């Protein structure tokens, strides 16, 4: 059984092409990444509103797209694409998934996954930062 951490993208980005781990510059993303590393997962992947499922070292261009602005049908289509990519690298029935991502990024994916955790569920961004600060010292 593999453990896979999924972190959602954020709006604060560099203005030029970079590896995904460097492109996203918000404190929330950086702390989510540090927290994910502390869990010693087999993989850490990013849920990108534009690119779908991407690896930390995937080079991407900056973009201005968020699931928060998408219609439900678009979110569902996005999630289906992510699930197809996940199926290629993970076992949706046996692997464990840790979501460090908001409701919009989880909602249409979680029903298709058996084992998952959402450590920051229900916390405002301020509370998430507070929680993560305590976990990543």
C-alpha positions in Angstrom: 0.0 0.0 0.0 1.4 3.4 -1.0 0.8 6.7 0.7 0.2 9.6 -1.6 -0.1 13.3 -0.5 -2.2 15.6 -2.8 -1.7 19.3 -2.4 -3.9 21.8 -4.2 -2.5 24.6 -6.3 -2.7 28.2 -5.1 -3.1 31.6 -6.8 0.2 33.1 -5.7 2.8 32.0 -8.2 6.1 33.1 -9.8 5.8 35.0 -13.0 7.8 32.6 -15.1 8.0 28.9 -15.9 9.4 26.8 -13.1 9.2 23.4 -11.4 5.8 23.1 -9.7 7.3 22.9 -6.2 8.9 26.3 -6.8 6.1 27.9 -8.9 3.6 28.1 -6.1 4.8 30.7 -3.6 2.1 31.2 -1.0 2.8 30.3 2.7 0.0 27.8 2.7 1.4 25.9 -0.3 4.9 25.9 1.2 3.7 24.7 4.6 1.5 22.1 3.0 4.5 20.8 1.1 6.6 20.7 4.3 3.8 18.9 6.2 3.4 16.4 3.3 7.1 15.6 3.4 6.9 15.1 7.2 4.4 12.3 6.6 6.9 10.4 4.5 4.6 9.5 1.6 5.6 7.5 -1.4 4.6 10.3 -3.6 3.6 14.0 -3.3 1.5 15.4 -6.2 -0.2 18.7 -6.9 -3.8 19.1 -7.9 -3.6 21.9 -10.4 -6.7 23.7 -11.7 -5.1 24.1 -15.1 -2.8 21.0 -15.5 -4.7 18.4 -13.4 -2.4 16.0 -11.5 1.3 17.0 -11.6 4.5 16.0 -10.0 6.6 18.4 -7.9 9.4 18.5 -10.6 7.1 19.1 -13.5 7.9 22.4 -15.2 4.9 24.5 -15.8 4.0 27.9 -16.9 2.2 30.2 -14.5 -1.6 30.5 -14.9 -4.6 32.2 -13.6 -7.2 29.4 -13.1 -9.0 28.1 -10.1 -11.6 25.5 -9.4 -13.4 28.0 -7.2 -14.5 29.9 -10.4 -15.6 26.7 -12.3 -19.1 25.4 -12.7 -19.9 22.1 -11.1 -19.8 20.2 -14.4 -16.3 21.6 -15.1 -15.1 20.6 -11.7 -16.5 17.1 -12.3 -14.7 16.9 -15.6 -11.5 18.1 -14.1 -11.8 15.5 -11.3 -12.4 12.7 -13.8 -9.2 13.7 -15.6 -7.3 13.7 -12.3 -8.8 10.3 -11.4 -7.7 8.8 -14.8 -4.1 10.1 -14.1 -4.2 8.7 -10.5 -5.3 5.3 -11.7 -2.1 5.1 -13.8 0.2 5.5 -10.8 -1.9 4.4 -7.8 -4.4 1.9 -6.6 -7.6 3.8 -5.7 -8.9 1.0 -3.6 -5.8 0.2 -1.5 -3.4 3.2 -1.5 -3.8 5.9 1.2 -4.4 9.4 0.0 -3.8 12.5 2.1 -5.6 15.6 0.9 -4.0 18.9 1.7 -6.6 20.6 -0.5 -9.9 22.5 -0.2 -13.3 21.1 -0.7 -13.5 22.0 -4.4 -10.3 20.0 -5.1 -11.5 17.0 -3.1 -15.3 16.8 -3.6 -15.4 14.9 -6.9 -12.3 12.7 -6.2 -13.0 11.4 -2.8 -16.1 9.3 -3.7 -13.8 7.2 -6.0 -11.1 6.6 -3.3 -11.4 4.1 -0.4 -8.7 5.2 2.0 -8.1 8.9 2.5 -7.5 11.5 5.2 -8.2 15.2 5.2 -6.1 16.6 8.1 -7.1 20.2 7.5 -10.8 19.6 6.9 -13.1 22.4 8.1 -10.3 24.8 9.0 -10.1 28.3 7.7 -6.9 29.3 5.9 -5.7 31.1 9.0 -6.4 28.0 11.1 -4.7 25.7 8.5 -1.6 27.9 8.7 -1.6 27.8 12.5 -2.0 24.0 12.4 0.7 23.5 9.8 3.1 25.9 11.7 2.8 23.6 14.7 3.4 20.5 12.6 6.4 21.6 10.5 8.8 23.1 13.1 
